[in-house]
């Protein structure tokens, strides 16, 4: 499964994440107002792990984004 992260902020971001069952932290640079693909083929459990890691920082899915009434810094699309 391929996923994309959209950066809705007004600054470039280095999106740091951990893939469950894999050692170390991975990063993906995302320019302000753009999106980037997380490299590799991820399974459902790995995608859900990345989502849960960043929920506390405001990450929402595309489906949730449509209902949001507050600023959302990051949106994930599967």
N, CA, C, O and CB atoms as a CASP TS submission, in Angstrom:
PFRMAT TS
TARGET T0000
AUTHOR 0000-0000-0000
METHOD Language model
MODEL 1
PARENT N/A
ATOM      1  N   UNK     1       0.845  -1.163   0.000  1.00  0.00           N
ATOM      2  CA  UNK     1       0.000   0.000   0.000  1.00  0.00           C
ATOM      3  C   UNK     1       0.899   1.237   0.000  1.00  0.00           C
ATOM      4  O   UNK     1       1.850   1.327   0.777  1.00  0.00           O
ATOM      5  CB  UNK     1      -0.966  -0.009   1.218  1.00  0.00           C
ATOM      6  N   UNK     2       0.594   2.159  -0.854  1.00  0.00           N
ATOM      7  CA  UNK     2       1.350   3.404  -0.907  1.00  0.00           C
ATOM      8  C   UNK     2       0.563   4.482  -0.175  1.00  0.00           C
ATOM      9  O   UNK     2      -0.662   4.550  -0.282  1.00  0.00           O
ATOM     10  CB  UNK     2       1.640   3.827  -2.379  1.00  0.00           C
ATOM     11  N   UNK     3       1.279   5.329   0.577  1.00  0.00           N
ATOM     12  CA  UNK     3       0.599   6.414   1.276  1.00  0.00           C
ATOM     13  C   UNK     3       1.295   7.741   0.974  1.00  0.00           C
ATOM     14  O   UNK     3       2.492   7.794   0.691  1.00  0.00           O
ATOM     15  CB  UNK     3       0.568   6.150   2.801  1.00  0.00           C
ATOM     16  N   UNK     4       0.509   8.796   1.045  1.00  0.00           N
ATOM     17  CA  UNK     4       1.000  10.139   0.809  1.00  0.00           C
ATOM     18  C   UNK     4       0.656  11.000   2.016  1.00  0.00           C
ATOM     19  O   UNK     4      -0.417  10.859   2.603  1.00  0.00           O
ATOM     20  CB  UNK     4       0.403  10.735  -0.494  1.00  0.00           C
ATOM     21  N   UNK     5       1.573  11.892   2.382  1.00  0.00           N
ATOM     22  CA  UNK     5       1.355  12.823   3.476  1.00  0.00           C
ATOM     23  C   UNK     5       1.338  14.226   2.883  1.00  0.00           C
ATOM     24  O   UNK     5       2.267  14.616   2.177  1.00  0.00           O
ATOM     25  CB  UNK     5       2.458  12.679   4.587  1.00  0.00           C
ATOM     26  N   UNK     6       0.279  14.985   3.170  1.00  0.00           N
ATOM     27  CA  UNK     6       0.186  16.372   2.722  1.00  0.00           C
ATOM     28  C   UNK     6       0.562  17.286   3.888  1.00  0.00           C
ATOM     29  O   UNK     6       0.088  17.103   5.009  1.00  0.00           O
ATOM     30  CB  UNK     6      -1.252  16.701   2.191  1.00  0.00           C
ATOM     31  N   UNK     7       1.407  18.258   3.616  1.00  0.00           N
ATOM     32  CA  UNK     7       1.842  19.236   4.607  1.00  0.00           C
ATOM     33  C   UNK     7       1.017  20.503   4.390  1.00  0.00           C
ATOM     34  O   UNK     7       1.243  21.230   3.423  1.00  0.00           O
ATOM     35  CB  UNK     7       3.390  19.527   4.498  1.00  0.00           C
ATOM     36  N   UNK     8       0.070  20.770   5.276  1.00  0.00           N
ATOM     37  CA  UNK     8      -0.812  21.933   5.151  1.00  0.00           C
ATOM     38  C   UNK     8      -0.277  23.153   5.889  1.00  0.00           C
ATOM     39  O   UNK     8      -0.956  24.177   5.959  1.00  0.00           O
ATOM     40  CB  UNK     8      -2.191  21.594   5.670  1.00  0.00           C
ATOM     41  N   UNK     9       0.912  23.059   6.433  1.00  0.00           N
ATOM     42  CA  UNK     9       1.488  24.172   7.188  1.00  0.00           C
ATOM     43  C   UNK     9       2.196  25.148   6.255  1.00  0.00           C
ATOM     44  O   UNK     9       2.313  24.910   5.053  1.00  0.00           O
ATOM     45  CB  UNK     9       2.465  23.652   8.253  1.00  0.00           C
ATOM     46  N   UNK    10       2.666  26.248   6.834  1.00  0.00           N
ATOM     47  CA  UNK    10       3.375  27.268   6.067  1.00  0.00           C
ATOM     48  C   UNK    10       4.885  27.163   6.261  1.00  0.00           C
ATOM     49  O   UNK    10       5.605  28.157   6.170  1.00  0.00           O
ATOM     50  CB  UNK    10       2.894  28.658   6.467  1.00  0.00           C
ATOM     51  N   UNK    11       5.347  25.957   6.526  1.00  0.00           N
ATOM     52  CA  UNK    11       6.788  25.721   6.638  1.00  0.00           C
ATOM     53  C   UNK    11       7.120  24.314   6.168  1.00  0.00           C
ATOM     54  O   UNK    11       6.285  23.412   6.240  1.00  0.00           O
ATOM     55  CB  UNK    11       7.270  25.930   8.092  1.00  0.00           C
ATOM     56  N   UNK    12       8.338  24.133   5.688  1.00  0.00           N
ATOM     57  CA  UNK    12       8.796  22.807   5.289  1.00  0.00           C
ATOM     58  C   UNK    12       8.865  21.926   6.531  1.00  0.00           C
ATOM     59  O   UNK    12       9.092  22.423   7.633  1.00  0.00           O
ATOM     60  CB  UNK    12      10.183  22.877   4.572  1.00  0.00           C
ATOM     61  N   UNK    13       8.672  20.629   6.358  1.00  0.00           N
ATOM     62  CA  UNK    13       8.657  19.726   7.492  1.00  0.00           C
ATOM     63  C   UNK    13       9.449  18.475   7.182  1.00  0.00           C
ATOM     64  O   UNK    13       9.417  17.964   6.062  1.00  0.00           O
ATOM     65  CB  UNK    13       7.229  19.370   7.876  1.00  0.00           C
ATOM     66  N   UNK    14      10.149  17.993   8.168  1.00  0.00           N
ATOM     67  CA  UNK    14      10.833  16.706   8.072  1.00  0.00           C
ATOM     68  C   UNK    14       9.971  15.716   8.854  1.00  0.00           C
ATOM     69  O   UNK    14      10.042  15.649  10.081  1.00  0.00           O
ATOM     70  CB  UNK    14      12.330  16.773   8.637  1.00  0.00           C
ATOM     71  N   UNK    15       9.165  14.958   8.134  1.00  0.00           N
ATOM     72  CA  UNK    15       8.204  14.034   8.728  1.00  0.00           C
ATOM     73  C   UNK    15       8.965  12.804   9.211  1.00  0.00           C
ATOM     74  O   UNK    15       9.464  12.021   8.403  1.00  0.00           O
ATOM     75  CB  UNK    15       7.081  13.640   7.705  1.00  0.00           C
ATOM     76  N   UNK    16       9.054  12.637  10.517  1.00  0.00           N
ATOM     77  CA  UNK    16       9.770  11.505  11.110  1.00  0.00           C
ATOM     78  C   UNK    16       8.748  10.459  11.562  1.00  0.00           C
ATOM     79  O   UNK    16       7.738  10.795  12.180  1.00  0.00           O
ATOM     80  CB  UNK    16      10.666  11.969  12.314  1.00  0.00           C
ATOM     81  N   UNK    17       9.015   9.212  11.255  1.00  0.00           N
ATOM     82  CA  UNK    17       8.077   8.143  11.601  1.00  0.00           C
ATOM     83  C   UNK    17       8.829   6.849  11.834  1.00  0.00           C
ATOM     84  O   UNK    17       9.964   6.674  11.389  1.00  0.00           O
ATOM     85  CB  UNK    17       7.022   7.957  10.496  1.00  0.00           C
ATOM     86  N   UNK    18       8.171   5.953  12.539  1.00  0.00           N
ATOM     87  CA  UNK    18       8.697   4.603  12.762  1.00  0.00           C
ATOM     88  C   UNK    18       7.750   3.616  12.104  1.00  0.00           C
ATOM     89  O   UNK    18       6.529   3.757  12.179  1.00  0.00           O
ATOM     90  CB  UNK    18       8.862   4.291  14.291  1.00  0.00           C
ATOM     91  N   UNK    19       8.321   2.634  11.471  1.00  0.00           N
ATOM     92  CA  UNK    19       7.507   1.556  10.908  1.00  0.00           C
ATOM     93  C   UNK    19       7.507   0.427  11.933  1.00  0.00           C
ATOM     94  O   UNK    19       8.566  -0.073  12.313  1.00  0.00           O
ATOM     95  CB  UNK    19       8.058   1.069   9.499  1.00  0.00           C
ATOM     96  N   UNK    20       6.299   0.021  12.386  1.00  0.00           N
ATOM     97  CA  UNK    20       6.242  -1.066  13.360  1.00  0.00           C
ATOM     98  C   UNK    20       7.039  -2.285  12.885  1.00  0.00           C
ATOM     99  O   UNK    20       7.026  -2.633  11.704  1.00  0.00           O
ATOM    100  CB  UNK    20       4.785  -1.462  13.625  1.00  0.00           C
ATOM    101  N   UNK    21       7.718  -2.909  13.814  1.00  0.00           N
ATOM    102  CA  UNK    21       8.526  -4.107  13.575  1.00  0.00           C
ATOM    103  C   UNK    21       9.818  -3.821  12.819  1.00  0.00           C
ATOM    104  O   UNK    21      10.490  -4.749  12.370  1.00  0.00           O
ATOM    105  CB  UNK    21       7.720  -5.118  12.811  1.00  0.00           C
ATOM    106  N   UNK    22      10.174  -2.538  12.673  1.00  0.00           N
ATOM    107  CA  UNK    22      11.417  -2.151  12.010  1.00  0.00           C
ATOM    108  C   UNK    22      12.184  -1.215  12.938  1.00  0.00           C
ATOM    109  O   UNK    22      11.599  -0.305  13.526  1.00  0.00           O
ATOM    110  CB  UNK    22      11.138  -1.469  10.627  1.00  0.00           C
ATOM    111  N   UNK    23      13.471  -1.431  13.067  1.00  0.00           N
ATOM    112  CA  UNK    23      14.279  -0.601  13.960  1.00  0.00           C
ATOM    113  C   UNK    23      14.578   0.749  13.329  1.00  0.00           C
ATOM    114  O   UNK    23      14.729   0.863  12.113  1.00  0.00           O
ATOM    115  CB  UNK    23      15.585  -1.311  14.317  1.00  0.00           C
ATOM    116  N   UNK    24      14.659   1.759  14.164  1.00  0.00           N
ATOM    117  CA  UNK    24      15.088   3.075  13.713  1.00  0.00           C
ATOM    118  C   UNK    24      13.963   3.988  13.264  1.00  0.00           C
ATOM    119  O   UNK    24      12.820   3.573  13.073  1.00  0.00           O
ATOM    120  CB  UNK    24      16.043   2.921  12.608  1.00  0.00           C
ATOM    121  N   UNK    25      14.338   5.247  13.106  1.00  0.00           N
ATOM    122  CA  UNK    25      13.411   6.286  12.665  1.00  0.00           C
ATOM    123  C   UNK    25      13.689   6.604  11.208  1.00  0.00           C
ATOM    124  O   UNK    25      14.846   6.702  10.798  1.00  0.00           O
ATOM    125  CB  UNK    25      13.533   7.562  13.543  1.00  0.00           C
ATOM    126  N   UNK    26      12.644   6.764  10.435  1.00  0.00           N
ATOM    127  CA  UNK    26      12.770   7.157   9.031  1.00  0.00           C
ATOM    128  C   UNK    26      12.234   8.570   8.900  1.00  0.00           C
ATOM    129  O   UNK    26      11.395   8.992   9.697  1.00  0.00           O
ATOM    130  CB  UNK    26      12.005   6.168   8.078  1.00  0.00           C
ATOM    131  N   UNK    27      12.706   9.304   7.907  1.00  0.00           N
ATOM    132  CA  UNK    27      12.230  10.667   7.690  1.00  0.00           C
ATOM    133  C   UNK    27      11.894  10.887   6.222  1.00  0.00           C
ATOM    134  O   UNK    27      12.442  10.241   5.330  1.00  0.00           O
ATOM    135  CB  UNK    27      13.279  11.686   8.153  1.00  0.00           C
ATOM    136  N   UNK    28      10.985  11.810   6.005  1.00  0.00           N
ATOM    137  CA  UNK    28      10.592  12.201   4.658  1.00  0.00           C
ATOM    138  C   UNK    28      10.403  13.718   4.657  1.00  0.00           C
ATOM    139  O   UNK    28       9.576  14.241   5.405  1.00  0.00           O
ATOM    140  CB  UNK    28       9.282  11.454   4.197  1.00  0.00           C
ATOM    141  N   UNK    29      11.162  14.419   3.825  1.00  0.00           N
ATOM    142  CA  UNK    29      11.007  15.871   3.710  1.00  0.00           C
ATOM    143  C   UNK    29       9.734  16.171   2.926  1.00  0.00           C
ATOM    144  O   UNK    29       9.470  15.576   1.881  1.00  0.00           O
ATOM    145  CB  UNK    29      12.250  16.518   3.019  1.00  0.00           C
ATOM    146  N   UNK    30       8.946  17.117   3.459  1.00  0.00           N
ATOM    147  CA  UNK    30       7.718  17.535   2.789  1.00  0.00           C
ATOM    148  C   UNK    30       7.708  19.060   2.767  1.00  0.00           C
ATOM    149  O   UNK    30       7.692  19.703   3.816  1.00  0.00           O
ATOM    150  CB  UNK    30       6.435  16.960   3.510  1.00  0.00           C
ATOM    151  N   UNK    31       7.718  19.625   1.579  1.00  0.00           N
ATOM    152  CA  UNK    31       7.708  21.085   1.430  1.00  0.00           C
ATOM    153  C   UNK    31       6.351  21.634   1.846  1.00  0.00           C
ATOM    154  O   UNK    31       5.337  20.939   1.777  1.00  0.00           O
ATOM    155  CB  UNK    31       8.034  21.498  -0.031  1.00  0.00           C
ATOM    156  N   UNK    32       6.348  22.885   2.276  1.00  0.00           N
ATOM    157  CA  UNK    32       5.093  23.501   2.709  1.00  0.00           C
ATOM    158  C   UNK    32       4.080  23.507   1.570  1.00  0.00           C
ATOM    159  O   UNK    32       4.417  23.796   0.422  1.00  0.00           O
ATOM    160  CB  UNK    32       5.339  24.936   3.212  1.00  0.00           C
ATOM    161  N   UNK    33       2.841  23.186   1.906  1.00  0.00           N
ATOM    162  CA  UNK    33       1.774  23.191   0.922  1.00  0.00           C
ATOM    163  C   UNK    33       1.842  22.103  -0.128  1.00  0.00           C
ATOM    164  O   UNK    33       1.164  22.192  -1.152  1.00  0.00           O
ATOM    165  CB  UNK    33       1.758  24.476   0.254  1.00  0.00           C
ATOM    166  N   UNK    34       2.651  21.070   0.104  1.00  0.00           N
ATOM    167  CA  UNK    34       2.753  19.993  -0.889  1.00  0.00           C
ATOM    168  C   UNK    34       2.590  18.642  -0.202  1.00  0.00           C
ATOM    169  O   UNK    34       2.308  18.565   0.994  1.00  0.00           O
ATOM    170  CB  UNK    34       4.111  20.058  -1.642  1.00  0.00           C
ATOM    171  N   UNK    35       2.769  17.601  -0.968  1.00  0.00           N
ATOM    172  CA  UNK    35       2.662  16.250  -0.415  1.00  0.00           C
ATOM    173  C   UNK    35       3.848  15.412  -0.869  1.00  0.00           C
ATOM    174  O   UNK    35       4.514  15.722  -1.857  1.00  0.00           O
ATOM    175  CB  UNK    35       1.333  15.582  -0.840  1.00  0.00           C
ATOM    176  N   UNK    36       4.092  14.344  -0.122  1.00  0.00           N
ATOM    177  CA  UNK    36       5.185  13.436  -0.458  1.00  0.00           C
ATOM    178  C   UNK    36       4.738  12.012  -0.162  1.00  0.00           C
ATOM    179  O   UNK    36       3.941  11.766   0.743  1.00  0.00           O
ATOM    180  CB  UNK    36       6.483  13.790   0.336  1.00  0.00           C
ATOM    181  N   UNK    37       5.266  11.089  -0.941  1.00  0.00           N
ATOM    182  CA  UNK    37       4.965   9.680  -0.738  1.00  0.00           C
ATOM    183  C   UNK    37       5.947   9.095   0.263  1.00  0.00           C
ATOM    184  O   UNK    37       7.149   9.353   0.201  1.00  0.00           O
ATOM    185  CB  UNK    37       5.016   8.905  -2.074  1.00  0.00           C
ATOM    186  N   UNK    38       5.420   8.309   1.181  1.00  0.00           N
ATOM    187  CA  UNK    38       6.278   7.548   2.081  1.00  0.00           C
ATOM    188  C   UNK    38       6.800   6.380   1.257  1.00  0.00           C
ATOM    189  O   UNK    38       6.002   5.603   0.733  1.00  0.00           O
ATOM    190  CB  UNK    38       5.506   7.062   3.390  1.00  0.00           C
ATOM    191  N   UNK    39       8.122   6.233   1.126  1.00  0.00           N
ATOM    192  CA  UNK    39       8.666   5.199   0.237  1.00  0.00           C
ATOM    193  C   UNK    39       8.380   3.775   0.713  1.00  0.00           C
ATOM    194  O   UNK    39       8.255   3.505   1.908  1.00  0.00           O
ATOM    195  CB  UNK    39      10.154   5.386   0.098  1.00  0.00           C
ATOM    196  N   UNK    40       8.284   2.894  -0.248  1.00  0.00           N
ATOM    197  CA  UNK    40       8.107   1.471   0.048  1.00  0.00           C
ATOM    198  C   UNK    40       6.660   1.041   0.017  1.00  0.00           C
ATOM    199  O   UNK    40       5.740   1.859   0.006  1.00  0.00           O
ATOM    200  CB  UNK    40       8.689   1.149   1.387  1.00  0.00           C
ATOM    201  N   UNK    41       6.486  -0.255   0.004  1.00  0.00           N
ATOM    202  CA  UNK    41       5.152  -0.856   0.072  1.00  0.00           C
ATOM    203  C   UNK    41       4.868  -1.167   1.527  1.00  0.00           C
ATOM    204  O   UNK    41       5.572  -1.966   2.145  1.00  0.00           O
ATOM    205  CB  UNK    41       5.045  -2.149  -0.817  1.00  0.00           C
ATOM    206  N   UNK    42       3.847  -0.545   2.073  1.00  0.00           N
ATOM    207  CA  UNK    42       3.501  -0.742   3.475  1.00  0.00           C
ATOM    208  C   UNK    42       2.231  -1.571   3.582  1.00  0.00           C
ATOM    209  O   UNK    42       1.354  -1.492   2.722  1.00  0.00           O
ATOM    210  CB  UNK    42       3.325   0.609   4.192  1.00  0.00           C
ATOM    211  N   UNK    43       2.138  -2.364   4.641  1.00  0.00           N
ATOM    212  CA  UNK    43       0.903  -3.110   4.863  1.00  0.00           C
ATOM    213  C   UNK    43      -0.027  -2.294   5.762  1.00  0.00           C
ATOM    214  O   UNK    43       0.353  -1.236   6.263  1.00  0.00           O
ATOM    215  CB  UNK    43       1.202  -4.501   5.494  1.00  0.00           C
ATOM    216  N   UNK    44      -1.224  -2.784   5.959  1.00  0.00           N
ATOM    217  CA  UNK    44      -2.243  -2.060   6.721  1.00  0.00           C
ATOM    218  C   UNK    44      -1.787  -1.745   8.148  1.00  0.00           C
ATOM    219  O   UNK    44      -2.016  -0.642   8.644  1.00  0.00           O
ATOM    220  CB  UNK    44      -3.532  -2.869   6.762  1.00  0.00           C
ATOM    221  N   UNK    45      -1.152  -2.695   8.797  1.00  0.00           N
ATOM    222  CA  UNK    45      -0.693  -2.497  10.177  1.00  0.00           C
ATOM    223  C   UNK    45       0.361  -1.393  10.244  1.00  0.00           C
ATOM    224  O   UNK    45       0.339  -0.578  11.167  1.00  0.00           O
ATOM    225  CB  UNK    45      -0.123  -3.811  10.752  1.00  0.00           C
ATOM    226  N   UNK    46       1.274  -1.355   9.291  1.00  0.00           N
ATOM    227  CA  UNK    46       2.306  -0.320   9.259  1.00  0.00           C
ATOM    228  C   UNK    46       1.700   1.061   9.027  1.00  0.00           C
ATOM    229  O   UNK    46       2.107   2.035   9.662  1.00  0.00           O
ATOM    230  CB  UNK    46       3.334  -0.630   8.168  1.00  0.00           C
ATOM    231  N   UNK    47       0.727   1.146   8.119  1.00  0.00           N
ATOM    232  CA  UNK    47       0.063   2.430   7.848  1.00  0.00           C
ATOM    233  C   UNK    47      -0.672   2.913   9.093  1.00  0.00           C
ATOM    234  O   UNK    47      -0.563   4.083   9.461  1.00  0.00           O
ATOM    235  CB  UNK    47      -0.925   2.300   6.658  1.00  0.00           C
ATOM    236  N   UNK    48      -1.406   2.039   9.731  1.00  0.00           N
ATOM    237  CA  UNK    48      -2.125   2.416  10.951  1.00  0.00           C
ATOM    238  C   UNK    48      -1.152   2.845  12.047  1.00  0.00           C
ATOM    239  O   UNK    48      -1.454   3.755  12.819  1.00  0.00           O
ATOM    240  CB  UNK    48      -2.996   1.246  11.445  1.00  0.00           C
ATOM    241  N   UNK    49       0.010   2.201  12.123  1.00  0.00           N
ATOM    242  CA  UNK    49       1.026   2.587  13.103  1.00  0.00           C
ATOM    243  C   UNK    49       1.529   3.999  12.875  1.00  0.00           C
ATOM    244  O   UNK    49       1.695   4.759  13.828  1.00  0.00           O
ATOM    245  CB  UNK    49       2.189   1.620  13.059  1.00  0.00           C
ATOM    246  N   UNK    50       1.774   4.358  11.622  1.00  0.00           N
ATOM    247  CA  UNK    50       2.236   5.710  11.293  1.00  0.00           C
ATOM    248  C   UNK    50       1.147   6.730  11.632  1.00  0.00           C
ATOM    249  O   UNK    50       1.441   7.797  12.172  1.00  0.00           O
ATOM    250  CB  UNK    50       2.624   5.808   9.790  1.00  0.00           C
ATOM    251  N   UNK    51      -0.099   6.406  11.317  1.00  0.00           N
ATOM    252  CA  UNK    51      -1.207   7.315  11.622  1.00  0.00           C
ATOM    253  C   UNK    51      -1.290   7.555  13.127  1.00  0.00           C
ATOM    254  O   UNK    51      -1.390   8.699  13.570  1.00  0.00           O
ATOM    255  CB  UNK    51      -2.546   6.745  11.091  1.00  0.00           C
ATOM    256  N   UNK    52      -1.250   6.494  13.902  1.00  0.00           N
ATOM    257  CA  UNK    52      -1.366   6.634  15.359  1.00  0.00           C
ATOM    258  C   UNK    52      -0.199   7.410  15.956  1.00  0.00           C
ATOM    259  O   UNK    52      -0.387   8.136  16.933  1.00  0.00           O
ATOM    260  CB  UNK    52      -1.452   5.262  16.011  1.00  0.00           C
ATOM    261  N   UNK    53       0.998   7.277  15.398  1.00  0.00           N
ATOM    262  CA  UNK    53       2.153   8.019  15.898  1.00  0.00           C
ATOM    263  C   UNK    53       1.943   9.520  15.776  1.00  0.00           C
ATOM    264  O   UNK    53       2.399  10.282  16.629  1.00  0.00           O
ATOM    265  CB  UNK    53       3.414   7.608  15.145  1.00  0.00           C
ATOM    266  N   UNK    54       1.256   9.953  14.726  1.00  0.00           N
ATOM    267  CA  UNK    54       1.149  11.379  14.428  1.00  0.00           C
ATOM    268  C   UNK    54      -0.209  11.986  14.720  1.00  0.00           C
ATOM    269  O   UNK    54      -0.397  13.185  14.515  1.00  0.00           O
ATOM    270  CB  UNK    54       1.474  11.607  13.009  1.00  0.00           C
ATOM    271  N   UNK    55      -1.155  11.199  15.191  1.00  0.00           N
ATOM    272  CA  UNK    55      -2.468  11.757  15.561  1.00  0.00           C
ATOM    273  C   UNK    55      -2.331  12.857  16.608  1.00  0.00           C
ATOM    274  O   UNK    55      -3.034  13.865  16.539  1.00  0.00           O
ATOM    275  CB  UNK    55      -3.390  10.649  16.091  1.00  0.00           C
ATOM    276  N   UNK    56      -1.444  12.677  17.564  1.00  0.00           N
ATOM    277  CA  UNK    56      -1.293  13.680  18.625  1.00  0.00           C
ATOM    278  C   UNK    56      -0.741  15.002  18.079  1.00  0.00           C
ATOM    279  O   UNK    56      -0.843  16.034  18.742  1.00  0.00           O
ATOM    280  CB  UNK    56      -0.370  13.147  19.731  1.00  0.00           C
ATOM    281  N   UNK    57      -0.162  14.978  16.886  1.00  0.00           N
ATOM    282  CA  UNK    57       0.362  16.188  16.255  1.00  0.00           C
ATOM    283  C   UNK    57      -0.617  16.758  15.230  1.00  0.00           C
ATOM    284  O   UNK    57      -0.286  17.716  14.531  1.00  0.00           O
ATOM    285  CB  UNK    57       1.702  15.894  15.585  1.00  0.00           C
ATOM    286  N   UNK    58      -1.811  16.188  15.130  1.00  0.00           N
ATOM    287  CA  UNK    58      -2.837  16.725  14.248  1.00  0.00           C
ATOM    288  C   UNK    58      -3.024  16.014  12.929  1.00  0.00           C
ATOM    289  O   UNK    58      -3.785  16.491  12.088  1.00  0.00           O
ATOM    290  CB  UNK    58      -2.541  18.108  13.976  1.00  0.00           C
ATOM    291  N   UNK    59      -2.365  14.898  12.713  1.00  0.00           N
ATOM    292  CA  UNK    59      -2.528  14.149  11.462  1.00  0.00           C
ATOM    293  C   UNK    59      -3.930  13.567  11.390  1.00  0.00           C
ATOM    294  O   UNK    59      -4.411  12.976  12.356  1.00  0.00           O
ATOM    295  CB  UNK    59      -1.471  13.023  11.346  1.00  0.00           C
ATOM    296  N   UNK    60      -4.585  13.734  10.249  1.00  0.00           N
ATOM    297  CA  UNK    60      -5.901  13.135  10.017  1.00  0.00           C
ATOM    298  C   UNK    60      -5.896  12.459   8.653  1.00  0.00           C
ATOM    299  O   UNK    60      -5.045  12.745   7.811  1.00  0.00           O
ATOM    300  CB  UNK    60      -7.036  14.207  10.102  1.00  0.00           C
ATOM    301  N   UNK    61      -6.844  11.567   8.444  1.00  0.00           N
ATOM    302  CA  UNK    61      -6.989  10.933   7.132  1.00  0.00           C
ATOM    303  C   UNK    61      -7.801  11.860   6.221  1.00  0.00           C
ATOM    304  O   UNK    61      -8.433  12.805   6.694  1.00  0.00           O
ATOM    305  CB  UNK    61      -7.677   9.528   7.258  1.00  0.00           C
ATOM    306  N   UNK    62      -7.779  11.588   4.939  1.00  0.00           N
ATOM    307  CA  UNK    62      -8.541  12.398   3.978  1.00  0.00           C
ATOM    308  C   UNK    62     -10.024  12.387   4.346  1.00  0.00           C
ATOM    309  O   UNK    62     -10.691  13.419   4.269  1.00  0.00           O
ATOM    310  CB  UNK    62      -8.339  11.870   2.529  1.00  0.00           C
ATOM    311  N   UNK    63     -10.535  11.237   4.739  1.00  0.00           N
ATOM    312  CA  UNK    63     -11.949  11.118   5.103  1.00  0.00           C
ATOM    313  C   UNK    63     -12.289  12.002   6.301  1.00  0.00           C
ATOM    314  O   UNK    63     -13.354  12.619   6.325  1.00  0.00           O
ATOM    315  CB  UNK    63     -12.297   9.658   5.415  1.00  0.00           C
ATOM    316  N   UNK    64     -11.405  12.071   7.290  1.00  0.00           N
ATOM    317  CA  UNK    64     -11.630  12.911   8.468  1.00  0.00           C
ATOM    318  C   UNK    64     -11.468  14.391   8.130  1.00  0.00           C
ATOM    319  O   UNK    64     -12.147  15.241   8.707  1.00  0.00           O
ATOM    320  CB  UNK    64     -10.665  12.522   9.593  1.00  0.00           C
ATOM    321  N   UNK    65     -10.579  14.693   7.205  1.00  0.00           N
ATOM    322  CA  UNK    65     -10.284  16.077   6.844  1.00  0.00           C
ATOM    323  C   UNK    65     -11.524  16.825   6.374  1.00  0.00           C
ATOM    324  O   UNK    65     -11.696  18.003   6.685  1.00  0.00           O
ATOM    325  CB  UNK    65      -9.225  16.118   5.765  1.00  0.00           C
ATOM    326  N   UNK    66     -12.375  16.152   5.635  1.00  0.00           N
ATOM    327  CA  UNK    66     -13.579  16.788   5.105  1.00  0.00           C
ATOM    328  C   UNK    66     -14.520  17.268   6.201  1.00  0.00           C
ATOM    329  O   UNK    66     -15.307  18.185   5.968  1.00  0.00           O
ATOM    330  CB  UNK    66     -14.309  15.831   4.200  1.00  0.00           C
ATOM    331  N   UNK    67     -14.460  16.675   7.387  1.00  0.00           N
ATOM    332  CA  UNK    67     -15.341  17.056   8.496  1.00  0.00           C
ATOM    333  C   UNK    67     -14.688  18.021   9.475  1.00  0.00           C
ATOM    334  O   UNK    67     -15.359  18.521  10.378  1.00  0.00           O
ATOM    335  CB  UNK    67     -15.788  15.825   9.238  1.00  0.00           C
ATOM    336  N   UNK    68     -13.403  18.294   9.321  1.00  0.00           N
ATOM    337  CA  UNK    68     -12.681  19.123  10.286  1.00  0.00           C
ATOM    338  C   UNK    68     -13.078  20.587  10.165  1.00  0.00           C
ATOM    339  O   UNK    68     -13.275  21.103   9.065  1.00  0.00           O
ATOM    340  CB  UNK    68     -11.173  18.974  10.092  1.00  0.00           C
ATOM    341  N   UNK    69     -13.192  21.250  11.319  1.00  0.00           N
ATOM    342  CA  UNK    69     -13.512  22.677  11.349  1.00  0.00           C
ATOM    343  C   UNK    69     -12.371  23.483  11.934  1.00  0.00           C
ATOM    344  O   UNK    69     -12.499  24.689  12.140  1.00  0.00           O
ATOM    345  CB  UNK    69     -14.783  22.922  12.148  1.00  0.00           C
ATOM    346  N   UNK    70     -11.256  22.823  12.202  1.00  0.00           N
ATOM    347  CA  UNK    70     -10.066  23.487  12.736  1.00  0.00           C
ATOM    348  C   UNK    70      -8.900  23.248  11.785  1.00  0.00           C
ATOM    349  O   UNK    70      -8.981  22.404  10.892  1.00  0.00           O
ATOM    350  CB  UNK    70      -9.727  22.971  14.171  1.00  0.00           C
ATOM    351  N   UNK    71      -7.822  23.990  11.980  1.00  0.00           N
ATOM    352  CA  UNK    71      -6.631  23.827  11.156  1.00  0.00           C
ATOM    353  C   UNK    71      -6.048  22.431  11.338  1.00  0.00           C
ATOM    354  O   UNK    71      -5.942  21.936  12.460  1.00  0.00           O
ATOM    355  CB  UNK    71      -5.582  24.894  11.503  1.00  0.00           C
ATOM    356  N   UNK    72      -5.677  21.810  10.244  1.00  0.00           N
ATOM    357  CA  UNK    72      -5.082  20.466  10.246  1.00  0.00           C
ATOM    358  C   UNK    72      -3.698  20.575   9.622  1.00  0.00           C
ATOM    359  O   UNK    72      -3.585  20.972   8.462  1.00  0.00           O
ATOM    360  CB  UNK    72      -5.981  19.425   9.463  1.00  0.00           C
ATOM    361  N   UNK    73      -2.631  20.230  10.363  1.00  0.00           N
ATOM    362  CA  UNK    73      -1.282  20.364   9.803  1.00  0.00           C
ATOM    363  C   UNK    73      -0.913  19.297   8.787  1.00  0.00           C
ATOM    364  O   UNK    73      -0.200  19.595   7.828  1.00  0.00           O
ATOM    365  CB  UNK    73      -0.286  20.339  10.901  1.00  0.00           C
ATOM    366  N   UNK    74      -1.373  18.065   8.964  1.00  0.00           N
ATOM    367  CA  UNK    74      -0.997  16.975   8.073  1.00  0.00           C
ATOM    368  C   UNK    74      -2.205  16.113   7.728  1.00  0.00           C
ATOM    369  O   UNK    74      -3.053  15.841   8.578  1.00  0.00           O
ATOM    370  CB  UNK    74       0.099  16.119   8.710  1.00  0.00           C
ATOM    371  N   UNK    75      -2.269  15.686   6.464  1.00  0.00           N
ATOM    372  CA  UNK    75      -3.338  14.805   5.998  1.00  0.00           C
ATOM    373  C   UNK    75      -2.687  13.614   5.320  1.00  0.00           C
ATOM    374  O   UNK    75      -1.736  13.770   4.554  1.00  0.00           O
ATOM    375  CB  UNK    75      -4.321  15.549   5.023  1.00  0.00           C
ATOM    376  N   UNK    76      -3.200  12.420   5.602  1.00  0.00           N
ATOM    377  CA  UNK    76      -2.660  11.210   4.995  1.00  0.00           C
ATOM    378  C   UNK    76      -3.686  10.625   4.034  1.00  0.00           C
ATOM    379  O   UNK    76      -4.878  10.561   4.337  1.00  0.00           O
ATOM    380  CB  UNK    76      -2.270  10.173   6.077  1.00  0.00           C
ATOM    381  N   UNK    77      -3.204  10.201   2.871  1.00  0.00           N
ATOM    382  CA  UNK    77      -4.055   9.560   1.865  1.00  0.00           C
ATOM    383  C   UNK    77      -3.501   8.181   1.573  1.00  0.00           C
ATOM    384  O   UNK    77      -2.294   8.005   1.408  1.00  0.00           O
ATOM    385  CB  UNK    77      -4.139  10.411   0.560  1.00  0.00           C
ATOM    386  N   UNK    78      -4.385   7.213   1.510  1.00  0.00           N
ATOM    387  CA  UNK    78      -3.973   5.831   1.231  1.00  0.00           C
ATOM    388  C   UNK    78      -4.322   5.462  -0.178  1.00  0.00           C
ATOM    389  O   UNK    78      -4.056   4.339  -0.605  1.00  0.00           O
ATOM    390  CB  UNK    78      -4.625   4.851   2.204  1.00  0.00           C
TER
END
